[in-house]
């Protein structure tokens, strides 16, 4: 029988270091790659690192989001949580991004249908949470969601608007994460033989990226657009490339989780709880540095190392408890005044009155005892 992995529901007060360690690693890779993203094409080392670590960033975040999601019915409490933890933060940080862009000399654009930069993830996360209770009702959820993800590349209408393409293409990984949280592949995470396989998987990713990173177009990994006819397999076989990318992402995420320490790691485990805050805040810090040309000045190996170290340090600062408490009104805004009062809990149904117990029949009396009783009464 499948058993849930430790603390996978996220409802327990005690956090599991394993998941927090994975979140911190993924968040750090996201921040580092966004820091060097604007100069990545100029340096082979950065471009190879981008390709090698791709699966450990966005796909890993998608899988971890699925691990901590619920497939139960969406009641009022769940919907209120989605509004307060996903929808409102997405709108707030979209507005902050627009205001910052205006302050840096750009136009003031209000992003509604197409959220800027990394905020697409929140729109997709909202849709994944809504779709999961429906997906789990399918007979073969992983097969169906994968077929949709592969076929979507032939539909031009699905693109950046409302993050439609990424939502459906990454849906198999989100469902895969939910299954991991329910205990699927438990033997992989606990057996000894899987450890060298996981090491080989990560080394294989690094080797492939070092050798062929320039041969892997960015649109293969972005999942934002329809297929193109200039793929090596042509338009008819483009779905095979997407299938290979998704399968590789799932396999590499499994390798990362297998290699992740399950014990509490000093500093890393504590900062891993702030992965969501890091994801929301880091674009607001990186954007001014990029627009002012500070990042573009990095060119020597020492400067590139310093830029990567800056990304790691920025992750640690944004994930710190102090920053999380400071920006909590933005990342977890109160929604009480925006929503109707929560429906009162229905009173417990009255238990039915116990049926009347029929009187018990009198016990049989022995004839000699009856004779004595009659003599006693006569006297």
C-alpha positions as CSV (number, residue, x, y, z in Angstrom):
1,X,0.0,0.0,0.0
2,X,1.1,3.5,-0.7
3,X,2.0,5.5,2.4
4,X,2.3,9.3,2.4
5,X,5.8,10.7,2.5
6,X,6.6,12.5,5.7
7,X,4.6,15.7,6.3
8,X,3.7,16.0,2.7
9,X,0.4,17.7,3.3
10,X,2.0,20.8,4.8
11,X,-0.7,20.9,7.5
12,X,1.4,19.8,10.4
13,X,3.0,22.4,12.7
14,X,6.3,20.7,12.6
15,X,8.1,21.2,9.3
16,X,10.0,18.5,7.5
17,X,13.6,19.5,6.7
18,X,13.7,17.3,3.6
19,X,11.1,19.5,1.8
20,X,12.5,22.7,3.1
21,X,16.0,21.8,1.9
22,X,14.7,21.1,-1.6
23,X,12.8,24.3,-1.7
24,X,15.8,26.3,-0.7
25,X,18.0,24.7,-3.4
26,X,15.3,25.3,-6.1
27,X,14.7,28.9,-5.0
28,X,18.5,29.6,-5.0
29,X,18.9,28.3,-8.5
30,X,16.0,30.4,-9.7
31,X,17.4,33.6,-8.2
32,X,20.9,32.9,-9.5
33,X,19.7,32.1,-13.0
34,X,17.5,35.2,-13.1
35,X,20.5,37.2,-11.9
36,X,22.8,36.1,-14.7
37,X,20.0,35.6,-17.3
38,X,20.6,38.8,-19.2
39,X,24.3,38.0,-19.8
40,X,23.9,34.2,-20.1
41,X,24.3,34.1,-23.9
42,X,27.7,35.8,-23.7
43,X,29.2,33.1,-21.5
44,X,29.2,29.4,-22.3
45,X,29.7,28.5,-18.6
46,X,26.5,30.3,-17.6
47,X,24.5,29.0,-20.5
48,X,25.6,25.4,-19.8
49,X,24.7,25.9,-16.1
50,X,21.2,27.2,-17.2
51,X,20.5,24.1,-19.2
52,X,22.0,21.7,-16.6
53,X,20.0,23.2,-13.7
54,X,16.7,23.8,-15.6
55,X,14.9,20.8,-14.2
56,X,15.9,21.7,-10.6
57,X,14.3,25.1,-10.9
58,X,10.8,25.5,-12.4
59,X,10.0,21.8,-12.8
60,X,11.1,21.2,-9.2
61,X,9.0,24.1,-7.9
62,X,6.0,22.7,-9.8
63,X,6.5,19.2,-8.4
64,X,6.9,20.6,-4.8
65,X,3.8,22.6,-5.2
66,X,1.9,19.4,-6.2
67,X,3.3,17.6,-3.1
68,X,1.7,20.2,-0.8
69,X,-1.6,20.4,-2.6
70,X,-4.9,18.8,-1.7
71,X,-7.1,16.9,-4.1
72,X,-10.1,17.2,-1.8
73,X,-13.3,19.1,-2.6
74,X,-12.8,22.9,-2.8
75,X,-14.9,24.2,0.0
76,X,-15.3,27.8,1.1
77,X,-12.2,27.6,3.4
78,X,-10.0,26.3,0.5
79,X,-11.2,29.0,-1.9
80,X,-10.6,31.7,0.6
81,X,-7.1,30.4,1.2
82,X,-6.4,30.4,-2.6
83,X,-7.5,34.0,-2.8
84,X,-5.4,35.1,0.1
85,X,-2.3,33.1,-0.7
86,X,-2.2,33.2,-4.5
87,X,-4.6,35.6,-6.3
88,X,-4.1,38.7,-4.1
89,X,-0.3,38.4,-3.9
90,X,-0.1,37.9,-7.7
91,X,-2.1,41.2,-8.2
92,X,-0.1,43.1,-5.6
93,X,3.3,42.2,-6.9
94,X,2.2,42.7,-10.5
95,X,1.2,46.3,-9.5
96,X,4.6,46.7,-7.7
97,X,6.4,45.4,-10.8
98,X,4.5,48.0,-12.9
99,X,5.3,50.8,-10.6
100,X,9.0,49.9,-10.4
101,X,9.2,49.6,-14.2
102,X,7.6,53.1,-14.4
103,X,10.1,54.5,-11.9
104,X,13.0,53.1,-14.0
105,X,11.8,55.0,-17.0
106,X,9.5,52.5,-18.7
107,X,5.8,52.6,-19.5
108,X,3.2,52.1,-16.8
109,X,1.5,48.9,-17.9
110,X,-1.0,47.1,-15.7
111,X,-0.6,43.4,-16.2
112,X,-3.8,41.4,-15.8
113,X,-4.0,38.7,-18.5
114,X,-0.3,38.3,-18.7
115,X,1.5,38.6,-15.4
116,X,5.1,39.9,-15.6
117,X,8.3,37.9,-15.2
118,X,8.0,35.1,-12.6
119,X,4.4,35.8,-11.6
120,X,3.0,33.5,-14.3
121,X,3.7,30.7,-11.8
122,X,1.1,32.1,-9.4
123,X,-1.6,32.2,-12.1
124,X,-0.7,28.6,-13.1
125,X,-0.6,27.5,-9.4
126,X,-4.1,28.9,-8.9
127,X,-5.4,26.9,-12.0
128,X,-3.5,23.7,-10.9
129,X,-5.2,23.9,-7.5
130,X,-8.6,24.2,-9.1
131,X,-8.0,21.5,-11.6
132,X,-6.4,18.9,-9.3
133,X,-9.7,17.6,-7.8
134,X,-11.0,17.1,-11.3
135,X,-7.8,15.5,-12.6
136,X,-7.7,12.8,-9.9
137,X,-11.2,11.7,-11.0
138,X,-9.8,10.5,-14.3
139,X,-9.1,6.8,-14.9
140,X,-5.5,7.6,-16.1
141,X,-4.7,11.1,-14.9
142,X,-1.0,11.1,-15.8
143,X,-1.6,9.7,-19.2
144,X,-4.4,12.2,-20.0
145,X,-2.6,15.3,-18.7
146,X,0.5,14.3,-20.6
147,X,-1.5,13.9,-23.8
148,X,-3.0,17.3,-23.3
149,X,0.5,18.8,-22.7
150,X,1.9,17.3,-25.9
151,X,-1.1,18.1,-28.1
152,X,-1.2,21.7,-26.9
153,X,1.9,22.6,-28.9
154,X,-0.2,22.4,-32.0
155,X,-2.7,25.0,-30.9
156,X,-1.6,28.5,-31.5
157,X,-4.2,30.1,-29.3
158,X,-2.6,28.8,-26.1
159,X,0.3,31.0,-25.2
160,X,1.2,33.6,-22.6
161,X,-2.3,34.9,-22.0
162,X,-3.4,33.8,-18.5
163,X,-0.3,31.5,-18.5
164,X,-2.5,29.0,-20.4
165,X,0.3,27.1,-22.2
166,X,2.5,26.7,-19.1
167,X,-0.4,25.7,-16.9
168,X,-1.5,22.8,-19.1
169,X,2.1,21.7,-20.1
170,X,3.3,21.6,-16.5
171,X,0.1,20.0,-15.2
172,X,1.5,16.4,-15.5
173,X,4.4,17.4,-13.3
174,X,2.0,19.0,-10.8
175,X,-0.1,15.9,-10.6
176,X,3.1,13.8,-10.4
177,X,4.1,15.9,-7.4
178,X,0.8,15.2,-5.7
179,X,1.3,11.5,-6.3
180,X,4.7,11.7,-4.7
181,X,3.1,13.3,-1.7
182,X,0.7,10.4,-1.5
183,X,3.5,7.9,-1.4
184,X,4.2,6.9,-5.0
185,X,7.8,5.8,-5.6
186,X,8.5,5.5,-1.9
187,X,11.0,2.7,-2.6
188,X,13.0,5.1,-4.8
189,X,13.5,7.5,-1.9
190,X,14.4,4.8,0.7
191,X,16.3,2.1,-1.2
192,X,20.1,2.0,-1.4
193,X,20.3,1.2,-5.1
194,X,18.6,4.5,-6.0
195,X,21.4,6.7,-4.5
196,X,24.0,5.9,-7.2
197,X,21.4,6.1,-9.9
198,X,20.4,9.6,-8.7
199,X,24.1,10.7,-8.7
200,X,24.5,9.3,-12.2
201,X,21.4,11.3,-13.3
202,X,22.7,14.6,-12.0
203,X,26.1,14.0,-13.5
204,X,24.5,13.0,-16.8
205,X,22.6,16.3,-16.8
206,X,25.8,18.3,-16.2
207,X,27.6,16.3,-18.9
208,X,24.9,16.7,-21.5
209,X,24.6,20.4,-20.8
210,X,28.4,20.9,-21.1
211,X,28.5,19.1,-24.4
212,X,25.2,20.2,-26.1
213,X,23.9,23.3,-24.3
214,X,24.1,25.4,-27.4
215,X,22.1,22.8,-29.4
216,X,19.1,23.1,-27.0
217,X,16.9,26.0,-27.9
218,X,15.4,28.0,-25.1
219,X,11.8,27.5,-26.4
220,X,12.1,23.8,-25.8
221,X,12.4,24.5,-22.1
222,X,10.1,27.6,-21.7
223,X,6.8,25.7,-22.5
224,X,5.3,29.1,-23.5
225,X,4.7,28.8,-27.3
226,X,3.4,26.4,-29.9
227,X,5.7,24.1,-31.8
228,X,8.0,25.3,-34.5
229,X,8.6,23.7,-37.9
230,X,12.4,24.1,-37.6
231,X,12.8,21.5,-34.9
232,X,15.1,18.5,-35.8
233,X,12.0,16.2,-36.0
234,X,9.9,18.6,-37.9
235,X,6.5,19.9,-36.9
236,X,5.0,16.4,-36.9
237,X,7.6,15.0,-34.4
238,X,7.9,18.1,-32.2
239,X,5.7,16.4,-29.5
240,X,8.4,13.8,-29.0
241,X,10.9,16.5,-28.0
242,X,8.4,17.9,-25.5
243,X,7.8,14.4,-24.2
244,X,11.5,13.9,-23.7
245,X,11.9,17.2,-21.9
246,X,9.0,16.5,-19.5
247,X,10.2,13.0,-18.8
248,X,13.8,14.2,-18.2
249,X,12.5,16.9,-15.9
250,X,10.5,14.4,-13.8
251,X,13.5,12.0,-13.6
252,X,15.9,14.8,-12.6
253,X,13.6,16.1,-9.9
254,X,13.5,12.6,-8.5
255,X,17.2,12.5,-8.5
256,X,17.4,15.9,-6.8
257,X,15.0,14.8,-4.1
258,X,16.8,11.5,-3.6
259,X,20.1,13.3,-3.0
260,X,18.5,16.0,-0.7
261,X,19.4,15.5,3.0
262,X,16.5,14.5,5.1
263,X,17.9,15.8,8.3
264,X,17.9,19.4,9.3
265,X,20.8,21.3,7.7
266,X,21.9,24.4,9.5
267,X,20.6,27.6,7.9
268,X,19.4,25.8,4.8
269,X,16.3,24.1,6.4
270,X,15.3,27.3,8.2
271,X,15.5,29.4,5.0
272,X,13.7,26.8,2.9
273,X,10.5,27.8,4.5
274,X,10.7,31.2,2.8
275,X,10.8,29.9,-0.8
276,X,7.5,31.5,-1.7
277,X,8.7,34.9,-0.4
278,X,11.9,34.6,-2.4
279,X,10.0,33.8,-5.5
280,X,7.9,36.9,-5.2
281,X,10.5,39.4,-4.1
282,X,13.6,38.7,-6.1
283,X,12.5,40.2,-9.4
284,X,11.9,43.5,-7.7
285,X,15.6,43.5,-6.6
286,X,17.1,42.2,-9.8
287,X,15.1,44.4,-12.2
288,X,16.8,47.7,-11.2
289,X,20.3,46.1,-11.4
290,X,19.6,44.8,-14.8
291,X,18.0,47.9,-16.2
292,X,20.8,50.1,-14.9
293,X,23.4,48.0,-16.6
294,X,25.1,46.8,-13.4
295,X,24.7,43.1,-14.2
296,X,25.9,43.6,-17.8
297,X,29.2,44.9,-16.6
298,X,30.2,41.5,-15.2
299,X,32.6,39.9,-17.7
300,X,35.6,38.3,-16.1
301,X,35.5,34.9,-14.3
302,X,35.9,36.6,-10.9
303,X,33.0,39.0,-11.7
304,X,30.8,36.1,-12.8
305,X,31.5,34.2,-9.6
306,X,30.7,37.3,-7.6
307,X,27.4,37.6,-9.5
308,X,26.5,34.0,-8.7
309,X,27.5,34.6,-5.0
310,X,25.3,37.7,-5.0
311,X,22.3,35.6,-6.1
312,X,22.9,33.1,-3.3
313,X,23.2,35.8,-0.8
314,X,20.1,37.5,-2.1
315,X,18.2,34.3,-1.7
316,X,19.3,33.9,1.9
317,X,18.3,37.5,2.8
318,X,14.9,37.3,1.2
319,X,14.2,33.9,2.9
320,X,15.2,35.2,6.3
321,X,12.5,35.2,9.0
322,X,12.9,39.0,9.4
323,X,12.1,39.7,5.7
324,X,9.3,37.2,5.7
325,X,7.6,38.9,8.7
326,X,8.2,42.3,7.2
327,X,6.5,41.6,3.9
328,X,3.9,39.2,5.2
329,X,1.1,41.8,4.6
330,X,2.0,41.6,0.9
331,X,2.7,37.9,0.6
332,X,-0.2,36.9,2.8
333,X,-2.6,39.8,2.7
334,X,-5.7,39.7,4.9
335,X,-8.8,39.0,3.0
336,X,-11.4,39.2,5.7
337,X,-12.8,42.6,4.5
338,X,-13.0,41.5,0.9
339,X,-14.9,38.4,1.3
340,X,-18.3,37.6,2.7
341,X,-18.3,36.1,6.2
342,X,-17.5,32.4,6.3
343,X,-20.6,30.2,6.4
344,X,-21.3,29.0,9.9
345,X,-20.7,25.4,10.4
346,X,-23.9,23.3,10.3
347,X,-25.0,22.1,13.7
348,X,-24.4,18.4,14.2
349,X,-27.4,16.3,13.4
350,X,-29.4,15.1,16.4
351,X,-28.9,11.5,17.1
352,X,-32.1,9.5,16.8
353,X,-33.9,8.7,20.0
354,X,-33.2,5.1,21.2
355,X,-36.0,2.7,20.4
356,X,-38.1,1.8,23.4
357,X,-36.9,-1.4,25.0
358,X,-39.7,-3.9,25.2
359,X,-40.4,-5.2,28.7
360,X,-38.7,-8.4,29.3
361,X,-40.8,-11.5,29.8
362,X,-41.2,-12.7,33.3
363,X,-38.9,-15.5,34.3
364,X,-40.4,-19.0,34.5
365,X,-41.3,-20.1,38.0
366,X,-40.7,-23.6,39.2
367,X,-44.0,-25.5,40.3
368,X,-42.7,-26.1,43.9
369,X,-41.8,-22.4,44.3
370,X,-45.3,-21.5,43.0
371,X,-46.9,-23.8,45.6
372,X,-44.9,-22.3,48.5
373,X,-45.8,-18.8,47.3
374,X,-49.5,-19.7,47.3
375,X,-49.3,-21.2,50.8
376,X,-47.6,-18.0,52.0
377,X,-50.3,-15.7,50.6
378,X,-53.0,-17.9,52.0
379,X,-51.5,-17.7,55.5
